[in-house]
Amino acid sequence: MSKIKFQNYSGIKNEQHNPRTVAKTDLKNGYTVLNATEDGKEVAKVVSTVDEAKGELYFVWNTIDTPELDNEADFVINAGKFARIFRYPQGEVLEVTGDLVTDDAVKGDLLIADEVNGGKLRKAIKATDIGYAVALEVLEVTTFGGKGYTVKVTSIA
């Protein structure tokens, strides 16, 4: 089950999202994406380069509108369908499921967009990974989605 959600009401109350983006590729809830413009349309596309990973990022959080699914983990936003994307709000606390993180993270680690594993997050190497507008500081390891993380949205200067 892939998911990123706000931990506090303040995040929900002050969230900024874009419901008009169209998925460039198949997406799952919780994927980290860019809000890009192609052919005059707003598209949600997964990060594929380091420069893209350093920019302003969003996460996918669609309402599951297919009641015939037996498992939430099977929900996919197909390419060409609308993806509801939320901006990572600086300073806000989020919950992230462990399947969205490619490395094992511990308290104090920073997570950034993974340019290799599209839509997922990876552990930042503090000596070399600088200049990221969105980084998620791991506050604690939790049981959210089996194994998950409580994170605070920050940046790496």
C-alpha positions as CSV (number, residue, x, y, z in Angstrom):
1,M,0.0,0.0,0.0
2,S,1.7,3.2,-1.2
3,K,0.6,6.3,0.6
4,I,1.7,9.7,1.9
5,K,-0.7,11.6,4.1
6,F,-0.8,14.6,6.3
7,Q,-0.4,13.8,10.0
8,N,-2.0,17.0,11.3
9,Y,-5.1,18.9,10.5
10,S,-3.0,22.0,9.7
11,G,-1.6,20.2,6.7
12,I,-5.0,19.4,5.4
13,K,-6.4,22.8,6.1
14,N,-3.5,24.7,4.4
15,E,-2.7,22.2,1.6
16,Q,-2.2,23.3,-1.9
17,H,-3.1,20.7,-4.6
18,N,-3.7,20.6,-8.3
19,P,-6.6,18.4,-9.4
20,R,-6.1,19.2,-13.1
21,T,-2.9,17.4,-13.9
22,V,-2.9,14.4,-16.2
23,A,-0.7,11.4,-15.4
24,K,2.1,11.1,-17.9
25,T,2.7,7.5,-16.9
26,D,1.0,5.0,-14.6
27,L,1.1,6.4,-11.1
28,K,0.3,5.1,-7.6
29,N,-0.8,7.1,-4.6
30,G,2.3,8.4,-2.7
31,Y,4.5,8.8,-5.8
32,T,6.6,11.9,-5.9
33,V,6.0,13.8,-9.1
34,L,6.6,17.1,-10.9
35,N,3.9,19.4,-12.0
36,A,5.0,20.1,-15.6
37,T,3.4,21.5,-18.7
38,E,3.5,19.6,-22.0
39,D,1.5,20.5,-25.1
40,G,-0.4,23.2,-23.1
41,K,-1.6,20.6,-20.5
42,E,-0.5,20.2,-16.9
43,V,1.0,16.8,-16.4
44,A,2.2,14.8,-13.4
45,K,5.4,13.0,-14.2
46,V,7.8,11.1,-12.1
47,V,11.2,12.5,-11.4
48,S,13.9,11.2,-13.8
49,T,16.9,13.5,-13.4
50,V,18.8,15.0,-10.5
51,D,17.8,18.5,-11.7
52,E,14.1,17.5,-11.6
53,A,14.5,16.0,-8.1
54,K,15.9,19.3,-6.8
55,G,12.9,21.3,-7.9
56,E,9.4,21.9,-6.5
57,L,7.8,18.5,-5.9
58,Y,4.3,17.1,-5.3
59,F,2.9,13.8,-4.1
60,V,0.0,11.9,-5.6
61,W,-3.1,11.4,-3.4
62,N,-6.1,10.3,-5.5
63,T,-9.4,9.1,-4.0
64,I,-9.8,5.4,-4.8
65,D,-12.8,5.4,-7.1
66,T,-12.8,1.8,-8.2
67,P,-14.9,-0.1,-5.6
68,E,-14.2,-3.4,-7.4
69,L,-10.6,-3.5,-6.1
70,D,-10.0,-6.0,-3.3
71,N,-6.8,-4.4,-2.3
72,E,-5.8,-0.7,-2.0
73,A,-2.3,-1.5,-3.2
74,D,-3.7,-2.5,-6.6
75,F,-5.0,1.1,-7.2
76,V,-3.2,2.7,-10.2
77,I,-3.8,6.0,-11.9
78,N,-3.4,5.1,-15.5
79,A,-1.5,7.3,-18.0
80,G,-3.9,9.9,-19.4
81,K,-6.2,10.0,-16.3
82,F,-6.4,12.9,-13.8
83,A,-3.9,12.8,-10.9
84,R,-4.6,14.8,-7.8
85,I,-1.2,16.1,-6.7
86,F,-0.3,17.9,-3.5
87,R,2.7,20.2,-2.9
88,Y,5.1,19.2,-0.2
89,P,4.5,21.9,2.4
90,Q,7.6,23.1,4.1
91,G,7.6,22.4,7.8
92,E,4.6,20.1,7.7
93,V,4.7,16.6,9.2
94,L,3.6,13.7,6.9
95,E,3.3,9.9,7.2
96,V,5.0,7.9,4.5
97,T,4.6,4.1,3.9
98,G,7.9,2.2,3.7
99,D,7.3,0.8,0.2
100,L,7.9,4.3,-1.1
101,V,11.4,4.4,0.3
102,T,14.1,2.5,-1.6
103,D,16.6,2.4,1.4
104,D,16.2,1.6,5.0
105,A,16.0,4.9,6.8
106,V,16.4,5.6,10.5
107,K,15.6,8.6,12.7
108,G,17.5,11.7,11.5
109,D,18.0,10.6,7.9
110,L,16.9,12.8,5.0
111,L,14.8,11.4,2.2
112,I,14.8,12.9,-1.3
113,A,13.2,12.1,-4.7
114,D,14.9,9.1,-6.3
115,E,15.7,9.9,-9.9
116,V,16.3,6.2,-10.7
117,N,13.3,4.5,-9.1
118,G,10.5,6.8,-10.5
119,G,8.1,8.1,-7.9
120,K,9.9,6.8,-4.9
121,L,12.2,8.3,-2.3
122,R,15.8,7.5,-1.3
123,K,18.1,8.3,1.5
124,A,20.2,11.5,0.9
125,I,24.0,11.3,1.2
126,K,24.6,14.4,3.2
127,A,28.1,15.1,1.8
128,T,27.0,15.1,-1.9
129,D,23.2,15.7,-2.0
130,I,22.8,19.4,-1.7
131,G,20.4,21.9,-3.3
132,Y,17.2,20.0,-2.9
133,A,14.1,22.1,-2.4
134,V,12.2,19.2,-0.9
135,A,13.8,16.8,1.6
136,L,11.9,14.7,4.2
137,E,13.6,14.4,7.6
138,V,12.7,11.1,9.3
139,L,11.3,11.9,12.8
140,E,10.5,8.2,13.6
141,V,10.0,4.8,12.1
142,T,6.4,3.7,12.5
143,T,4.0,0.9,11.5
144,F,2.1,3.0,9.0
145,G,1.4,0.7,6.0
146,G,3.3,-2.1,7.7
147,K,6.5,-0.2,8.0
148,G,6.5,3.5,7.6
149,Y,8.0,6.8,8.6
150,T,6.9,10.1,10.2
151,V,8.7,12.8,8.3
152,K,9.0,16.6,8.4
153,V,9.2,18.5,5.1
154,T,12.4,20.5,4.9
155,S,15.1,21.2,2.3
156,I,18.8,20.7,1.8
157,A,20.7,23.9,1.2
